[in-house]
Amino acid sequence: MKDSSVCKDSMKVLLGAARVFASGFLLWAYTGLAEGSTNAPTDLRLDVSSSTSEPLASQSTNWNVGFTVGAGFGVTALGSSVAHDLATTTLHAGKLLETEHTFFSHIELAGELWGGGQFHPESAYVVGLTPFARYHFLPKARFTPFIDAGAGFTATDIMHPDLSTTFEFNLQAGAGFHWTLRKDVALTFQARYLHLSNASIESPNHGVNSFLFSAGLTRFF
Protein backbone atom coordinates (compact mmCIF):
# COMPACT_ATOMS: atom_id res chain seq x y z
CA MET A 1 0.00 0.00 0.00
CA LYS A 2 2.84 2.37 0.89
CA ASP A 3 4.65 1.63 -2.40
CA SER A 4 1.46 2.35 -4.33
CA SER A 5 1.06 5.69 -2.52
CA VAL A 6 4.67 6.64 -3.29
CA CYS A 7 4.17 5.77 -6.97
CA LYS A 8 1.03 7.88 -7.16
CA ASP A 9 2.74 10.82 -5.43
CA SER A 10 5.66 10.52 -7.85
CA MET A 11 3.24 10.47 -10.75
CA LYS A 12 1.58 13.68 -9.52
CA VAL A 13 4.98 15.39 -9.30
CA LEU A 14 5.91 14.20 -12.81
CA LEU A 15 2.63 15.35 -14.33
CA GLY A 16 2.99 18.71 -12.58
CA ALA A 17 6.46 19.12 -14.04
CA ALA A 18 5.12 18.13 -17.45
CA ARG A 19 2.43 20.82 -17.23
CA VAL A 20 5.06 23.46 -16.39
CA PHE A 21 7.26 22.29 -19.26
CA ALA A 22 4.29 22.24 -21.64
CA SER A 23 3.36 25.81 -20.73
CA GLY A 24 6.92 26.99 -21.30
CA PHE A 25 7.23 25.02 -24.52
CA LEU A 26 3.97 26.37 -25.94
CA LEU A 27 5.11 29.92 -25.16
CA TRP A 28 8.46 29.21 -26.82
CA ALA A 29 6.77 27.69 -29.88
CA TYR A 30 4.35 30.63 -30.08
CA THR A 31 7.33 33.01 -30.07
CA GLY A 32 8.83 31.15 -33.02
CA LEU A 33 5.45 31.17 -34.74
CA ALA A 34 5.11 34.93 -34.28
CA GLU A 35 8.65 35.53 -35.51
CA GLY A 36 7.98 33.38 -38.56
CA SER A 37 4.76 35.28 -39.28
CA THR A 38 6.70 38.58 -39.22
CA ASN A 39 9.82 37.48 -41.08
CA ALA A 40 8.63 34.82 -43.51
CA PRO A 41 8.52 35.71 -47.22
CA THR A 42 5.08 36.43 -48.68
CA ASP A 43 5.01 33.28 -50.80
CA LEU A 44 5.75 31.12 -47.70
CA ARG A 45 2.94 32.71 -45.71
CA LEU A 46 0.28 32.47 -48.39
CA ASP A 47 1.04 29.42 -50.54
CA VAL A 48 1.02 26.49 -48.11
CA SER A 49 0.45 23.97 -50.92
CA SER A 50 3.66 24.70 -52.83
CA SER A 51 7.26 23.60 -52.27
CA THR A 52 6.35 20.63 -50.09
CA SER A 53 9.84 19.22 -50.52
CA GLU A 54 11.75 22.49 -50.32
CA PRO A 55 14.01 22.55 -47.23
CA LEU A 56 13.46 25.28 -44.66
CA ALA A 57 16.70 27.13 -44.02
CA SER A 58 15.91 27.66 -40.35
CA GLN A 59 16.05 23.91 -39.70
CA SER A 60 19.84 23.86 -39.86
CA THR A 61 20.98 21.91 -36.80
CA ASN A 62 18.67 18.87 -37.26
CA TRP A 63 17.45 19.04 -33.63
CA ASN A 64 13.80 19.22 -32.65
CA VAL A 65 11.69 19.19 -29.50
CA GLY A 66 7.95 18.63 -29.31
CA PHE A 67 4.95 18.28 -27.06
CA THR A 68 1.82 16.28 -27.90
CA VAL A 69 -1.38 15.27 -26.13
CA GLY A 70 -3.52 12.34 -27.13
CA ALA A 71 -5.92 9.57 -26.24
CA GLY A 72 -7.03 6.27 -27.65
CA PHE A 73 -8.89 3.05 -27.27
CA GLY A 74 -7.81 -0.37 -26.11
CA VAL A 75 -8.27 -3.66 -27.94
CA THR A 76 -8.62 -7.22 -26.67
CA ALA A 77 -7.72 -9.01 -29.91
CA LEU A 78 -3.95 -8.71 -29.33
CA GLY A 79 -3.82 -10.49 -25.97
CA SER A 80 -5.54 -8.23 -23.47
CA SER A 81 -8.64 -9.61 -21.79
CA VAL A 82 -9.92 -6.06 -21.17
CA ALA A 83 -9.87 -2.99 -23.45
CA HIS A 84 -7.66 -0.33 -21.82
CA ASP A 85 -8.49 3.22 -22.92
CA LEU A 86 -5.64 5.68 -22.28
CA ALA A 87 -4.88 9.41 -22.38
CA THR A 88 -1.26 10.59 -22.52
CA THR A 89 1.02 13.62 -22.83
CA THR A 90 4.43 13.27 -24.45
CA LEU A 91 7.70 15.24 -24.47
CA HIS A 92 9.81 14.45 -27.54
CA ALA A 93 13.43 15.35 -28.33
CA GLY A 94 15.28 14.10 -31.40
CA LYS A 95 17.98 14.71 -33.99
CA LEU A 96 18.30 13.75 -37.64
CA LEU A 97 21.51 11.90 -38.44
CA GLU A 98 24.15 14.04 -40.10
CA THR A 99 25.41 12.01 -43.03
CA GLU A 100 25.74 12.29 -46.80
CA HIS A 101 24.06 8.91 -47.24
CA THR A 102 20.54 9.63 -48.52
CA PHE A 103 18.75 6.86 -46.60
CA PHE A 104 20.40 7.48 -43.22
CA SER A 105 19.99 11.27 -43.49
CA HIS A 106 16.22 10.64 -43.24
CA ILE A 107 16.55 8.87 -39.87
CA GLU A 108 15.96 10.63 -36.56
CA LEU A 109 17.07 9.19 -33.23
CA ALA A 110 14.83 10.41 -30.41
CA GLY A 111 13.68 9.91 -26.85
CA GLU A 112 10.24 10.44 -25.36
CA LEU A 113 9.11 10.95 -21.77
CA TRP A 114 5.40 10.32 -21.57
CA GLY A 115 2.74 9.90 -18.95
CA GLY A 116 -0.97 9.91 -18.36
CA GLY A 117 -3.62 7.53 -17.27
CA GLN A 118 -6.12 4.86 -18.00
CA PHE A 119 -9.68 6.21 -17.96
CA HIS A 120 -11.47 2.94 -18.78
CA PRO A 121 -12.25 0.39 -17.37
CA GLU A 122 -10.94 2.11 -14.23
CA SER A 123 -8.55 4.93 -13.35
CA ALA A 124 -4.82 4.15 -13.26
CA TYR A 125 -1.57 5.99 -13.95
CA VAL A 126 1.04 5.16 -16.57
CA VAL A 127 4.43 6.80 -17.18
CA GLY A 128 7.23 5.74 -19.49
CA LEU A 129 10.56 6.53 -21.13
CA THR A 130 11.05 5.32 -24.71
CA PRO A 131 13.93 5.65 -27.21
CA PHE A 132 12.69 5.92 -30.81
CA ALA A 133 13.94 5.64 -34.38
CA ARG A 134 11.92 7.76 -36.81
CA TYR A 135 12.14 7.77 -40.62
CA HIS A 136 11.22 11.07 -42.34
CA PHE A 137 10.14 10.66 -45.97
CA LEU A 138 10.69 14.36 -46.74
CA PRO A 139 13.13 15.71 -44.14
CA LYS A 140 12.90 19.45 -43.50
CA ALA A 141 9.99 19.88 -45.94
CA ARG A 142 6.80 21.80 -45.23
CA PHE A 143 4.85 18.52 -45.19
CA THR A 144 6.91 15.73 -43.61
CA PRO A 145 5.30 12.29 -43.20
CA PHE A 146 7.13 9.82 -40.99
CA ILE A 147 7.00 6.37 -39.43
CA ASP A 148 8.62 5.42 -36.13
CA ALA A 149 9.08 2.63 -33.61
CA GLY A 150 10.55 2.33 -30.14
CA ALA A 151 10.91 0.20 -27.02
CA GLY A 152 11.33 1.36 -23.45
CA PHE A 153 10.30 1.13 -19.80
CA THR A 154 7.03 1.89 -18.02
CA ALA A 155 5.62 2.21 -14.50
CA THR A 156 1.88 1.72 -13.99
CA ASP A 157 -0.71 0.60 -11.48
CA ILE A 158 -2.84 -1.08 -14.15
CA MET A 159 -3.04 -4.55 -12.66
CA HIS A 160 -5.31 -7.59 -12.91
CA PRO A 161 -6.61 -9.13 -15.04
CA ASP A 162 -3.98 -8.19 -17.67
CA LEU A 163 -0.91 -7.01 -15.72
CA SER A 164 0.64 -7.94 -12.38
CA THR A 165 3.70 -5.71 -11.82
CA THR A 166 4.40 -1.97 -11.56
CA PHE A 167 7.38 -2.29 -13.91
CA GLU A 168 6.49 -2.98 -17.54
CA PHE A 169 8.18 -2.80 -20.91
CA ASN A 170 6.55 -0.77 -23.65
CA LEU A 171 6.65 -1.30 -27.41
CA GLN A 172 5.35 1.40 -29.74
CA ALA A 173 5.04 1.85 -33.50
CA GLY A 174 3.17 4.37 -35.59
CA ALA A 175 2.98 6.95 -38.35
CA GLY A 176 2.33 10.66 -38.55
CA PHE A 177 3.39 13.93 -40.13
CA HIS A 178 4.69 17.43 -39.43
CA TRP A 179 3.00 20.41 -41.10
CA THR A 180 5.20 23.51 -40.96
CA LEU A 181 3.28 26.64 -39.97
CA ARG A 182 5.88 29.38 -39.81
CA LYS A 183 9.66 29.27 -40.01
CA ASP A 184 10.72 26.56 -37.51
CA VAL A 185 7.38 25.59 -35.89
CA ALA A 186 5.20 22.71 -37.07
CA LEU A 187 1.98 20.99 -36.13
CA THR A 188 2.51 17.29 -35.42
CA PHE A 189 -0.16 14.59 -35.81
CA GLN A 190 0.38 10.90 -35.06
CA ALA A 191 -1.29 7.54 -34.63
CA ARG A 192 0.45 4.79 -32.63
CA TYR A 193 0.04 1.27 -31.35
CA LEU A 194 1.16 0.81 -27.72
CA HIS A 195 1.84 -2.52 -26.02
CA LEU A 196 2.69 -2.95 -22.33
CA SER A 197 3.89 -6.20 -20.77
CA ASN A 198 6.50 -7.44 -18.27
CA ALA A 199 8.06 -10.14 -20.48
CA SER A 200 6.53 -12.84 -18.23
CA ILE A 201 8.43 -11.69 -15.12
CA GLU A 202 5.22 -12.40 -13.24
CA SER A 203 1.74 -13.64 -14.14
CA PRO A 204 -0.75 -12.63 -15.37
CA ASN A 205 0.96 -10.99 -18.34
CA HIS A 206 -1.73 -10.69 -21.00
CA GLY A 207 -0.59 -7.16 -21.78
CA VAL A 208 -2.20 -3.80 -22.44
CA ASN A 209 -2.81 -3.01 -26.11
CA SER A 210 -4.07 0.41 -27.21
CA PHE A 211 -4.21 2.60 -30.30
CA LEU A 212 -3.37 6.24 -29.49
CA PHE A 213 -3.96 9.40 -31.53
CA SER A 214 -2.12 12.62 -30.67
CA ALA A 215 -1.53 16.18 -31.82
CA GLY A 216 0.84 18.91 -30.75
CA LEU A 217 3.63 21.29 -31.71
CA THR A 218 7.25 20.67 -32.73
CA ARG A 219 9.99 23.26 -32.90
CA PHE A 220 13.11 22.79 -35.05
CA PHE A 221 16.41 24.49 -34.38
C-alpha positions as CSV (number, residue, x, y, z in Angstrom):
1,M,0.0,0.0,0.0
2,K,2.8,2.4,0.9
3,D,4.6,1.6,-2.4
4,S,1.5,2.3,-4.3
5,S,1.1,5.7,-2.5
6,V,4.7,6.6,-3.3
7,C,4.2,5.8,-7.0
8,K,1.0,7.9,-7.2
9,D,2.7,10.8,-5.4
10,S,5.7,10.5,-7.9
11,M,3.2,10.5,-10.7
12,K,1.6,13.7,-9.5
13,V,5.0,15.4,-9.3
14,L,5.9,14.2,-12.8
15,L,2.6,15.4,-14.3
16,G,3.0,18.7,-12.6
17,A,6.5,19.1,-14.0
18,A,5.1,18.1,-17.5
19,R,2.4,20.8,-17.2
20,V,5.1,23.5,-16.4
21,F,7.3,22.3,-19.3
22,A,4.3,22.2,-21.6
23,S,3.4,25.8,-20.7
24,G,6.9,27.0,-21.3
25,F,7.2,25.0,-24.5
26,L,4.0,26.4,-25.9
27,L,5.1,29.9,-25.2
28,W,8.5,29.2,-26.8
29,A,6.8,27.7,-29.9
30,Y,4.4,30.6,-30.1
31,T,7.3,33.0,-30.1
32,G,8.8,31.2,-33.0
33,L,5.5,31.2,-34.7
34,A,5.1,34.9,-34.3
35,E,8.7,35.5,-35.5
36,G,8.0,33.4,-38.6
37,S,4.8,35.3,-39.3
38,T,6.7,38.6,-39.2
39,N,9.8,37.5,-41.1
40,A,8.6,34.8,-43.5
41,P,8.5,35.7,-47.2
42,T,5.1,36.4,-48.7
43,D,5.0,33.3,-50.8
44,L,5.7,31.1,-47.7
45,R,2.9,32.7,-45.7
46,L,0.3,32.5,-48.4
47,D,1.0,29.4,-50.5
48,V,1.0,26.5,-48.1
49,S,0.5,24.0,-50.9
50,S,3.7,24.7,-52.8
51,S,7.3,23.6,-52.3
52,T,6.3,20.6,-50.1
53,S,9.8,19.2,-50.5
54,E,11.8,22.5,-50.3
55,P,14.0,22.5,-47.2
56,L,13.5,25.3,-44.7
57,A,16.7,27.1,-44.0
58,S,15.9,27.7,-40.3
59,Q,16.0,23.9,-39.7
60,S,19.8,23.9,-39.9
61,T,21.0,21.9,-36.8
62,N,18.7,18.9,-37.3
63,W,17.5,19.0,-33.6
64,N,13.8,19.2,-32.7
65,V,11.7,19.2,-29.5
66,G,8.0,18.6,-29.3
67,F,5.0,18.3,-27.1
68,T,1.8,16.3,-27.9
69,V,-1.4,15.3,-26.1
70,G,-3.5,12.3,-27.1
71,A,-5.9,9.6,-26.2
72,G,-7.0,6.3,-27.7
73,F,-8.9,3.0,-27.3
74,G,-7.8,-0.4,-26.1
75,V,-8.3,-3.7,-27.9
76,T,-8.6,-7.2,-26.7
77,A,-7.7,-9.0,-29.9
78,L,-3.9,-8.7,-29.3
79,G,-3.8,-10.5,-26.0
80,S,-5.5,-8.2,-23.5
81,S,-8.6,-9.6,-21.8
82,V,-9.9,-6.1,-21.2
83,A,-9.9,-3.0,-23.4
84,H,-7.7,-0.3,-21.8
85,D,-8.5,3.2,-22.9
86,L,-5.6,5.7,-22.3
87,A,-4.9,9.4,-22.4
88,T,-1.3,10.6,-22.5
89,T,1.0,13.6,-22.8
90,T,4.4,13.3,-24.4
91,L,7.7,15.2,-24.5
92,H,9.8,14.4,-27.5
93,A,13.4,15.4,-28.3
94,G,15.3,14.1,-31.4
95,K,18.0,14.7,-34.0
96,L,18.3,13.8,-37.6
97,L,21.5,11.9,-38.4
98,E,24.2,14.0,-40.1
99,T,25.4,12.0,-43.0
100,E,25.7,12.3,-46.8
101,H,24.1,8.9,-47.2
102,T,20.5,9.6,-48.5
103,F,18.7,6.9,-46.6
104,F,20.4,7.5,-43.2
105,S,20.0,11.3,-43.5
106,H,16.2,10.6,-43.2
107,I,16.5,8.9,-39.9
108,E,16.0,10.6,-36.6
109,L,17.1,9.2,-33.2
110,A,14.8,10.4,-30.4
111,G,13.7,9.9,-26.8
112,E,10.2,10.4,-25.4
113,L,9.1,10.9,-21.8
114,W,5.4,10.3,-21.6
115,G,2.7,9.9,-19.0
116,G,-1.0,9.9,-18.4
117,G,-3.6,7.5,-17.3
118,Q,-6.1,4.9,-18.0
119,F,-9.7,6.2,-18.0
120,H,-11.5,2.9,-18.8
121,P,-12.2,0.4,-17.4
122,E,-10.9,2.1,-14.2
123,S,-8.6,4.9,-13.3
124,A,-4.8,4.2,-13.3
125,Y,-1.6,6.0,-13.9
126,V,1.0,5.2,-16.6
127,V,4.4,6.8,-17.2
128,G,7.2,5.7,-19.5
129,L,10.6,6.5,-21.1
130,T,11.1,5.3,-24.7
131,P,13.9,5.7,-27.2
132,F,12.7,5.9,-30.8
133,A,13.9,5.6,-34.4
134,R,11.9,7.8,-36.8
135,Y,12.1,7.8,-40.6
136,H,11.2,11.1,-42.3
137,F,10.1,10.7,-46.0
138,L,10.7,14.4,-46.7
139,P,13.1,15.7,-44.1
140,K,12.9,19.5,-43.5
141,A,10.0,19.9,-45.9
142,R,6.8,21.8,-45.2
143,F,4.8,18.5,-45.2
144,T,6.9,15.7,-43.6
145,P,5.3,12.3,-43.2
146,F,7.1,9.8,-41.0
147,I,7.0,6.4,-39.4
148,D,8.6,5.4,-36.1
149,A,9.1,2.6,-33.6
150,G,10.5,2.3,-30.1
151,A,10.9,0.2,-27.0
152,G,11.3,1.4,-23.4
153,F,10.3,1.1,-19.8
154,T,7.0,1.9,-18.0
155,A,5.6,2.2,-14.5
156,T,1.9,1.7,-14.0
157,D,-0.7,0.6,-11.5
158,I,-2.8,-1.1,-14.1
159,M,-3.0,-4.6,-12.7
160,H,-5.3,-7.6,-12.9
161,P,-6.6,-9.1,-15.0
162,D,-4.0,-8.2,-17.7
163,L,-0.9,-7.0,-15.7
164,S,0.6,-7.9,-12.4
165,T,3.7,-5.7,-11.8
166,T,4.4,-2.0,-11.6
167,F,7.4,-2.3,-13.9
168,E,6.5,-3.0,-17.5
169,F,8.2,-2.8,-20.9
170,N,6.5,-0.8,-23.7
171,L,6.7,-1.3,-27.4
172,Q,5.3,1.4,-29.7
173,A,5.0,1.9,-33.5
174,G,3.2,4.4,-35.6
175,A,3.0,7.0,-38.4
176,G,2.3,10.7,-38.5
177,F,3.4,13.9,-40.1
178,H,4.7,17.4,-39.4
179,W,3.0,20.4,-41.1
180,T,5.2,23.5,-41.0
181,L,3.3,26.6,-40.0
182,R,5.9,29.4,-39.8
183,K,9.7,29.3,-40.0
184,D,10.7,26.6,-37.5
185,V,7.4,25.6,-35.9
186,A,5.2,22.7,-37.1
187,L,2.0,21.0,-36.1
188,T,2.5,17.3,-35.4
189,F,-0.2,14.6,-35.8
190,Q,0.4,10.9,-35.1
191,A,-1.3,7.5,-34.6
192,R,0.5,4.8,-32.6
193,Y,0.0,1.3,-31.4
194,L,1.2,0.8,-27.7
195,H,1.8,-2.5,-26.0
196,L,2.7,-3.0,-22.3
197,S,3.9,-6.2,-20.8
198,N,6.5,-7.4,-18.3
199,A,8.1,-10.1,-20.5
200,S,6.5,-12.8,-18.2
201,I,8.4,-11.7,-15.1
202,E,5.2,-12.4,-13.2
203,S,1.7,-13.6,-14.1
204,P,-0.7,-12.6,-15.4
205,N,1.0,-11.0,-18.3
206,H,-1.7,-10.7,-21.0
207,G,-0.6,-7.2,-21.8
208,V,-2.2,-3.8,-22.4
209,N,-2.8,-3.0,-26.1
210,S,-4.1,0.4,-27.2
211,F,-4.2,2.6,-30.3
212,L,-3.4,6.2,-29.5
213,F,-4.0,9.4,-31.5
214,S,-2.1,12.6,-30.7
215,A,-1.5,16.2,-31.8
216,G,0.8,18.9,-30.8
217,L,3.6,21.3,-31.7
218,T,7.2,20.7,-32.7
219,R,10.0,23.3,-32.9
220,F,13.1,22.8,-35.0
221,F,16.4,24.5,-34.4
